[in-house]
Amino acid sequence: MTIHADTPPVSSATGRPLTKRGQETRRRLLEAAEQVFADLGYHEASIVKITEHAGVALGTFYLYFDSKQSIFEALVIDLNSRVRHSMSEAMAGATNRIEAEGLGFEGFFRFTAEHPALYRVVREAEFVSPATLKLHYERIVDGYRAGLDAAQRDGEIAAELDTEVVAWALMGAGELIGMRYLLWERDAEGRPPAKIDPAVLAGMSGFIARALRPDTTEGTDR
Amino acid sequence: MTIHADTPPVSSATGRPLTKRGQETRRRLLEAAEQVFADLGYHEASIVKITEHAGVALGTFYLYFDSKQSIFEALVIDLNSRVRHSMSEAMAGATNRIEAEGLGFEGFFRFTAEHPALYRVVREAEFVSPATLKLHYERIVDGYRAGLDAAQRDGEIAAELDTEVVAWALMGAGELIGMRYLLWERDAEGRPPAKIDPAVLAGMSGFIARALRPDTTEGTDR
């Protein structure tokens, strides 16, 4: 399996970069795949169902992807870059790292509420394409860790924290909070919530702020 | 689906409690199921493969379980009670809640190293039996939360923490740390580690201790 991620998509048939119209068709196929994989699961999903859902001819599919496996992997990569985008967009307004963490989670939860497929697709990736699953987690953690390292250098978070371990811990915390309070939650009409309960977000942000904040004796000579 | 958990196992054929020998056969079947589901996944696994692996006649299976789905659910429940046992056993020596948290994770990681099937089975449960998956998480969280609530009453952890949210966050943190540093880790010979890297455990315990510890101004009148 080769993953060309964060590089412009190319045609699987010609190997050349896609035109603007080609990119739109590829996007339509990915959106259809998100729906079909989430509704049916990997085994029941098929290329025919994806192209039907996308309103695209079956033959056209192969200009973009080689197989069901390859569109599945492309979908994980695509959801991954979009969830990271949603997180960094949310973090942009922060004035320090601890605030940024809280906002990053808000971005993650917002994306999860809009794309409940994220969880199902990522969990199936464990069986369908373990390497892509790994990539998904590693990319989020790498981003996290870089932010934590920078904050540590600036004295914004405690010096003693192991930023790699903390990055994995925070990602896991976010994942299960999202599962419990978004995917499992239903309102009186049985609908999933449009956004996470602000009290839960506050509880989560408070927990993270406590864990990350520098000791009061740290950085006093700054 | 009916889940009779934490009650003595009964024969699926007679509805009566199992004899000691019956319990041993049931245990053999569950151990075989753990191996078979972990190696092959739910779809490829079969009752025949499980009974062959257990060295038990096919007909005997139905004295204990009704179907592949029912032994899968029983396995999740069984792994769940064993991982919780491993955690509480590890916590028994703690002198306070923050130390207990660190030891509880050690118990969780020890069980994960010995039963790598836990992760695969739990993740497949999302697709095979969502209600059992929910039960698995909720039982761990309920135990956690009860401990955190008691510690909060005793002033051992910060009063402001939302113990329910924290319990979900901690479980998620433990899950991904276990995935990254046990399931994905390989030594020079390509073998999974027998136990978690002590530095990772220390990083995790330190992170949790920081998040939970009471503010220095708290409890000074105690």
HADDOCK unambig.tbl for C-alpha pairs under 7 A between the chains (distance, minus, plus):
assign (segid A and resid 123 and name CA) (segid B and resid 123 and name CA) 6.66 0.50 0.50
assign (segid A and resid 161 and name CA) (segid B and resid 203 and name CA) 6.83 0.50 0.50
assign (segid A and resid 161 and name CA) (segid B and resid 207 and name CA) 6.75 0.50 0.50
assign (segid A and resid 162 and name CA) (segid B and resid 203 and name CA) 5.50 0.50 0.50
assign (segid A and resid 165 and name CA) (segid B and resid 200 and name CA) 6.46 0.50 0.50
assign (segid A and resid 165 and name CA) (segid B and resid 203 and name CA) 6.21 0.50 0.50
assign (segid A and resid 165 and name CA) (segid B and resid 204 and name CA) 6.48 0.50 0.50
assign (segid A and resid 166 and name CA) (segid B and resid 207 and name CA) 6.93 0.50 0.50
assign (segid A and resid 168 and name CA) (segid B and resid 173 and name CA) 6.89 0.50 0.50
assign (segid A and resid 168 and name CA) (segid B and resid 176 and name CA) 6.20 0.50 0.50
assign (segid A and resid 168 and name CA) (segid B and resid 177 and name CA) 6.02 0.50 0.50
assign (segid A and resid 169 and name CA) (segid B and resid 173 and name CA) 3.96 0.50 0.50
assign (segid A and resid 169 and name CA) (segid B and resid 174 and name CA) 6.81 0.50 0.50
assign (segid A and resid 169 and name CA) (segid B and resid 176 and name CA) 6.52 0.50 0.50
assign (segid A and resid 169 and name CA) (segid B and resid 177 and name CA) 6.18 0.50 0.50
assign (segid A and resid 170 and name CA) (segid B and resid 173 and name CA) 6.21 0.50 0.50
assign (segid A and resid 172 and name CA) (segid B and resid 172 and name CA) 4.25 0.50 0.50
assign (segid A and resid 172 and name CA) (segid B and resid 173 and name CA) 4.34 0.50 0.50
assign (segid A and resid 172 and name CA) (segid B and resid 175 and name CA) 6.55 0.50 0.50
assign (segid A and resid 172 and name CA) (segid B and resid 176 and name CA) 5.12 0.50 0.50
assign (segid A and resid 173 and name CA) (segid B and resid 168 and name CA) 6.89 0.50 0.50
assign (segid A and resid 173 and name CA) (segid B and resid 169 and name CA) 3.95 0.50 0.50
assign (segid A and resid 173 and name CA) (segid B and resid 170 and name CA) 6.21 0.50 0.50
assign (segid A and resid 173 and name CA) (segid B and resid 172 and name CA) 4.35 0.50 0.50
assign (segid A and resid 173 and name CA) (segid B and resid 173 and name CA) 4.86 0.50 0.50
assign (segid A and resid 174 and name CA) (segid B and resid 169 and name CA) 6.80 0.50 0.50
assign (segid A and resid 175 and name CA) (segid B and resid 172 and name CA) 6.55 0.50 0.50
assign (segid A and resid 176 and name CA) (segid B and resid 168 and name CA) 6.18 0.50 0.50
assign (segid A and resid 176 and name CA) (segid B and resid 169 and name CA) 6.52 0.50 0.50
assign (segid A and resid 176 and name CA) (segid B and resid 172 and name CA) 5.12 0.50 0.50
assign (segid A and resid 177 and name CA) (segid B and resid 168 and name CA) 6.01 0.50 0.50
assign (segid A and resid 177 and name CA) (segid B and resid 169 and name CA) 6.19 0.50 0.50
assign (segid A and resid 200 and name CA) (segid B and resid 165 and name CA) 6.44 0.50 0.50
assign (segid A and resid 203 and name CA) (segid B and resid 161 and name CA) 6.83 0.50 0.50
assign (segid A and resid 203 and name CA) (segid B and resid 162 and name CA) 5.50 0.50 0.50
assign (segid A and resid 203 and name CA) (segid B and resid 165 and name CA) 6.22 0.50 0.50
assign (segid A and resid 204 and name CA) (segid B and resid 165 and name CA) 6.48 0.50 0.50
assign (segid A and resid 207 and name CA) (segid B and resid 161 and name CA) 6.76 0.50 0.50
assign (segid A and resid 207 and name CA) (segid B and resid 166 and name CA) 6.93 0.50 0.50
assign (segid A and resid 207 and name CA) (segid B and resid 211 and name CA) 5.80 0.50 0.50
assign (segid A and resid 208 and name CA) (segid B and resid 211 and name CA) 6.80 0.50 0.50
assign (segid A and resid 210 and name CA) (segid B and resid 210 and name CA) 6.46 0.50 0.50
assign (segid A and resid 210 and name CA) (segid B and resid 211 and name CA) 4.73 0.50 0.50
assign (segid A and resid 211 and name CA) (segid B and resid 207 and name CA) 5.80 0.50 0.50
assign (segid A and resid 211 and name CA) (segid B and resid 208 and name CA) 6.79 0.50 0.50
assign (segid A and resid 211 and name CA) (segid B and resid 210 and name CA) 4.74 0.50 0.50
assign (segid A and resid 211 and name CA) (segid B and resid 211 and name CA) 3.84 0.50 0.50
